[in-house]
Amino acid sequence: MTHAFGKPLTRNEDPRLLRGEALFVDDVELPGLLHVAFLRSPHAHARLVSVDLGAARARRGVIAAYAAEDLGDYWKPGPLLVPPPPVPGMVFHQCCQVPLVKDKARHVGEPVAMVVAESRYIAEDALADIVVEWEVLDAVGDLEAALQPGSPLVHDHLGVNVAARVHQHRGDYAAAAKAAALVVKRRFTYDRGASIPMETRGVVAQWDPRADRLTVWDTTQAPVVIRNGLAAMLGLSERQVRVVAPNIGGGFGPKMMMFYPEEVLVPWAAMRLGRPVKWVEDRLEHFFATTHERSQIHDAEIALDAEGRILGVKDVFLHDNGAYDPYGLTLPLNSQCTLLGCYVVPAYDSVFTAVFTNRTLVTPYRGAGRQHGVFVMERLLDIAARELGLDRNEIRRRNFIPPDAFPYDQGVIYQDFSRLSYDSGNYAPILEKALDAIGYDRFVQETQPKARAEGRALGIGVVCYVEGTGIGPYEGAKIQVQGSGKVSLATGIGSQGQGHATAFAQVVAEQLGVDIRDVEVTTGDTDQFYWGVGTFASRGAVVAGSATHEAAKVVRQKILKTAARHFECAEEDLVLADGKVHVVGVPDHSITLGALAGLANPMRGAVTPGTEPGLEATSYFGPAGGATASGAHAMIVEVDPLTLRPTILDYVVVHDCGTVINPLILAGQIQGGVAQGIGNAFFEQLHWDEQGQLMNASLADYLLPTALDVPRMRLDHTVTPSPLNPLGVKGAGEAGAIPVGALFAQALEDALNLPEKGIEILEMPLSPSRLWEISNGG
């Protein structure tokens, strides 16, 4: 074997990306290509009275213009992507988005009409020709106001703005609170943000009447599901539709949202017009038309005994769904389940209400509701430690789930429809490593007192978290040894920068004894692999990686069996390495994998009955449950006493994602996640007025962290392998982002010495101006 597994190898993907040779959706240029622009609602809530497309259709260069009535039977609400799990007593109202507004607009930016023209410039100009008559209605954006009697209704037929209500509990919280030495109650808020990838969404579609075939290039994280859905919507067989998700410039979850209106309409127009059609989202559209995340309000409490051990937690929270709920209850369920964290919580009572508002849809974004739960639990523990006179790290130590308690059943239903069960973990060593790495004791005893004496505001924070990863249902992989000796791997998931072409190649190389540069990995092309679910929930390495491992093991056995026949020896006497097979002790007596591929696929002669031609295999893997990763983040921050602008002086991450395939790629994933977490915690917040107008929909007004705000990080790992997959891996894609809000709150409080003033940070995101208000009692 090559022992490629576990090495920090550079990425196979990078040379093409660095040379500018990688294909992105906007790079797709086809003969006769048409371009699309969408007229979008300027109102958050308005009844559509009429749409007049006559002048737009008459403009030179416009090929077609469509409103909802022009779609005929094609106009229908999109599918429910993730049905809610079977939680007893659950209320769920399904309201999925539509291709074009027909009755009323429910958020600013909802598409009303589509113009197809010879150029994007003409299409955009034609939008001004469309005459729309609106009856403007009052909008609702505030979560609590949306639930009040008489509130404007987002969906009139429901009679309420309740999208869902779910109550999960175990144990007796009321009894726990009654017996507690301390009960801490607080209200926590976590407001909205946008994903802001470098590449916005885009779709190109081409209908080939000769081949009777539709090809779609799409910035999606789920190409197979898009293929299946489009085929059904357009009345085609799945074999007639090819979806390609080429290089994607950042997905982060919103590109896992499927059947956006644009995604449905562009292929329909291409078939109707007989010409290829392209739409690429501009940056302003991204703020309105691509899904958001994060807005929740939690009224939470924690009951503890005199030693700081948790007796129970109660949480009642509101979740902003936006105008529609095609993604089901994934986000609030993640919050509800992740709140339990690394800790023993004997009694838990949680109820959430998902609320329809006149705002853009809310779907998973890196962290996907987990950061909300972590924020609530970690803040409750910080406050409880202070009130009990305990060190904030000690209160965590006293409540960790012990390592001999796994698998640990949390007694609630998770987003994958199963009871939430942690497969493995060992939390105390992670915390200790983080404390040692950040120099916690020295900081508290020496550095911070000295800094305060000098008038400097330095603070330290250390928080813990779990991350549910690697959920099902399944993924697959096909591996083939080619006549050249190179190995091809195809899988149904897409890739948006996670390094799949390298990590999966390492899994293959470990089994087949080849260099990872000789493994060609194809993701995101439904012609190359037929079945798959998608890249989300930190599941690529766990699920697709395990399928790759299983397929590679089968191919390895085929290689050895074919070589044994060739050498007339036992399989046990063979060595597979460096792209060759040789007899033990006789390295010169070898045959290449390419030659073996030829022997396995003879052009003449008899073939043993029951054998399969070629050196290839297809395998699928579906985990019994999700693999639970965990970690601790630590940070030292300095706050400018005048501007209250924070500067991160040191940042440490200690993480347990089970077996590590590639430490270099893992470090990139963690660092990228932390950068987004910093943005979520201190920069990125969407602001709305009372009528649902987004007030900072530009990169001039919506703040993002820059290279000056994101520090160098120091990373370390512990390893508790997952027993749920053959590689022992757990996911890591969201771990960097999940705990940063809680970490910022703790470190900023420490820096400003706010708790001694009786002031606490109970909200995210922050900004210097908001931090100034909090520190001055606002």
Disulfide bonds with the S-S distance in Angstrom:
none
